[in-house]
Amino acid sequence: MDRGRLLIEDPLDDLLANFRRVTDTGSALPVSHPAILAAHREPNATQFVVQREPEAFAAELARNGATVVDSTDVHP
């Protein structure tokens, strides 16, 4: 909802299917990207929650020297 307007009405599982958690290692990982909804840096890896073409996001990271460690569905 936004200012009293319903923006999305779908079952939760359908909504969550649009998001992925991508875990990467490497240097110079982006903090800002149109697909990134959240980023959490840890000592040995960075976890991104992404929407919109997570495979393309992971491929872009790999082209820039990152190693994709994991890519999983986001579940509650």
N, C-alpha and C positions, 0 to 999 in steps of 0.2 A: 504494500500500500504506500502511496505517496500522496500526502495532502488529501486523504480521503478517497483517492482513486485506486482501484484495484489494477495493478500492473500486470500480474501474472497469476493465472489460475490453472495449475496442473498438479497431478499427484507428486508427492515429494520424491519418489524414486525417479520419475521422469525429469524433474528439475535437477537432481543430483547427477544424472547421467551426462549432463552438459559440462561437468567439472572434473578435473583430474588433479592428482597430487603428483608432481614431478620432482624427483630428488636427483640433484646433480652435484658433481665435484668439479673443481677447476678454479681458475682465477679469473677475475674480471667478469663475473656473472652479473647480469643486469639486475637492477633494483626496480627499474621502471620499464614497462613494455605493455602494449595494449592488451595482451592476453593475461597479464598477471593481476590476480585479485589480492594475493597475499604472498609474502616471502618471509621465510624464517631461516636465518643464518645460524648454523651450528659450527663447531670447530672444524669438522671434516666434510661437511656437505651443506647444501642449501636446499630447502624444500620450498617449492612454489605451488600455489593453488592457482590453476589456470582455467580459463574458459576460452572457447573459440579456438579450435584446431590445436589441441595439445600436442599432436604428433609434429605439426609444423614448428611449434615452439621448441620442442625437444631437438628437432633436426637443426634448427638455427643455433641452439646452444652448442651442439656437437660441432657444427661448422666453425664456431668460434673457440674451439679447444676444450669445451666442457665434456665430461663423461656422464652420460645418463645412467644413474645407478638403479632407478626404479621409476615406474609410472603406474599408478594405481587409481582406481575409482575413489571418489570422496564419499564416504558413508558416515552417517551419524554414529 
